[in-house]
Amino acid sequence: MKYKRCLRCGLNYVTEDQQYCKVCRDEMDGRKSIFDMDGFDEIICPYCEKNPMGIDDIMCDECRRKRAKRGDNL
């Protein structure tokens, strides 16, 4: 099976018989993309998996404080 890049976004791969990836097809059909950040209520910290964090943060404030206290580099 051969693959090519999506004609619309150029990021995702699709099979030769398809033109658009699932993300682009969903967006063109008016469905929200999983990558649309407005659809998320909050982003959960990947380290503790319980505290919310900012969109540009690597971890939540609590995990950042714990790592700083231990002397870990971020």
C-alpha positions in Angstrom: 0.0 0.0 0.0 1.4 3.4 -1.0 0.9 6.6 1.0 1.0 10.3 0.1 0.6 13.5 2.1 -2.9 15.0 2.6 -3.6 17.5 -0.2 -5.1 20.1 2.2 -2.8 20.2 5.2 0.3 18.4 3.9 1.0 17.0 7.4 -0.8 13.7 7.6 -0.4 10.7 5.3 -3.3 9.1 3.4 -3.5 6.1 1.1 -3.2 6.8 -2.6 -6.9 6.5 -3.2 -7.7 9.3 -0.6 -7.2 13.0 -1.0 -7.7 14.3 2.5 -6.8 13.0 6.0 -9.4 12.4 8.7 -8.6 15.6 10.5 -9.2 17.7 7.3 -12.3 15.7 6.3 -13.8 16.3 9.8 -13.0 20.0 9.5 -14.5 20.3 6.0 -17.6 18.5 7.2 -18.0 21.0 10.0 -16.9 18.7 12.9 -14.5 20.0 15.5 -11.0 18.9 15.1 -9.3 17.1 18.1 -6.6 19.7 17.7 -8.9 22.6 18.2 -7.9 23.8 21.6 -11.1 25.7 22.1 -12.8 22.3 22.5 -10.8 21.4 25.6 -12.0 22.4 29.0 -8.5 22.2 30.5 -5.2 20.5 29.9 -4.1 18.1 32.6 -0.4 17.8 33.7 1.3 14.7 32.2 3.4 14.2 35.3 0.8 14.0 38.1 -2.2 13.5 35.8 -4.5 15.4 38.1 -3.7 19.1 38.1 -4.7 21.6 35.3 -2.0 23.5 33.6 -1.6 26.3 31.0 -1.5 25.5 27.3 2.2 26.5 27.0 3.3 24.9 30.2 5.3 21.7 30.4 3.8 20.8 33.8 1.5 22.1 36.5 2.7 24.6 39.2 2.6 21.9 41.9 4.9 19.5 40.0 7.2 22.5 39.1 7.5 23.4 42.8 8.2 19.8 43.8 10.9 19.5 41.1 12.5 22.8 42.1 12.5 21.7 45.8 14.4 18.5 44.8 16.8 20.4 42.6 15.7 18.8 39.3 16.4 20.8 36.1 13.3 21.6 34.1 
